[in-house]
């Protein structure tokens, strides 16, 4: 898993004066499932459009298996499967028609595989696209992204608008169909609890830069909450402090890259140690995005 | 093939791999998974739970290290231990967790400790005699 399938370096993009991406850096290892997290409007879809060569960056570059989508968009699209956010498809077409139509764009389209997928994803071949349920619609969009056997699949908020059952079903296909076959998956979402179980790596995009990227597993282990009973108000000296909140004499510190040693140091320098706990991914996300980095006013 | 029922709580601060490990151990301890039962493959369980395969791999590796599961090369993964292999402290912890709920109910419903203990004894005897049939 050493080779990177996607590399993004110093990527910048503005819509007019509005600077959407301010230098994004990302490496997506081959064969991994990579969760790309961010709030609405953080720049996730813009990053994806740049990756596909649909927009032109103001700075920096991206490569997919060494291919620059700006220079060679067609070559890039041959190895990439893409499922757009809330993908629109021609409603008047029948399922089998739209499959044929999309197939005509790809020299490497695999009819046998697509046929197998139609059965597996329980898609009614003769139905009109507009008559499909939301869940069927997203499964069809997934099929259309996979028919040419891409090495990389980019899913832009693929479960948006799906009910919890359809969402889980969709994620089952991501694991069973893509991870099993060694396909690299780049998956954007604003739902942390959805990303966590499926992703090998997670990156958070906020205000146009990556504020945290790493193995999903390490996140949970290294970000800890430490509760102290102290009248101290300033904690900005603690390395990796993400959030400080205070209720009376009780202070809750959220700290990244926590080791036993580091916790020991905090205990020694502030005293009044009450307890230490883990956080769920939503809490971690919140601490990174809107955390209060050091000083609290005494309430 | 034995299906394992696992429920993942995404909002928990307990990491997912730890949640799965705890639940498999629980099922071994309570006898719903028994020695020699075949468990799903990594791929199957991963797809079924919609959880990354590497997470399940980590779970199985850890459970093998603790002798709860064993891998038969080319054949599959089996429950290797009976509950005796799970330390007594851990088995007690599992029971204590379940009992806590019952105690809360008892206090809320004004059932005394004596009455609750009597009920526990009755239930215990009843289930034990049923299992021995």
Contacts between the chains, C-beta under 8 A, distances in Angstrom:
chain1	res1	chain2	res2	distance
A	33	B	52	6.2
A	168	B	50	5.2
A	171	B	50	3.9
A	172	B	47	5.3
A	172	B	48	7.2
A	172	B	50	4.6
A	174	B	50	7.7
A	175	B	46	5.2
A	175	B	47	5.1
A	175	B	50	5.9
A	175	B	51	7.1
A	175	B	52	6.8
A	175	B	53	6.6
A	176	B	43	7.3
A	176	B	46	7.5
A	176	B	47	3.5
A	179	B	46	7.4
A	179	B	52	7.0
A	179	B	53	5.5
A	180	B	43	5.9
A	180	B	47	7.6
A	180	B	53	7.4
A	193	B	10	3.6
A	193	B	11	6.5
A	194	B	10	7.9
A	196	B	10	6.6
A	196	B	16	6.6
A	197	B	8	6.5
A	197	B	10	7.1
A	197	B	16	5.5
A	197	B	49	7.4
A	197	B	50	6.3
A	197	B	51	4.5
A	197	B	52	6.6
A	197	B	55	7.3
A	198	B	50	6.5
A	198	B	51	6.9
A	198	B	52	5.4
A	199	B	52	6.7
A	200	B	52	6.1
A	200	B	54	6.0
A	216	B	52	7.8
A	217	B	15	7.1
A	217	B	17	7.3
A	217	B	55	7.7
A	217	B	58	7.8
A	220	B	15	4.5
A	221	B	15	7.3
A	277	B	13	6.2
A	278	B	13	4.2
A	278	B	14	7.1
A	278	B	15	7.3
A	279	B	13	5.5
A	280	B	10	7.5
A	280	B	11	5.4
A	280	B	12	6.1
A	280	B	13	4.8
A	281	B	10	7.8
A	282	B	11	6.9
A	283	B	13	7.5
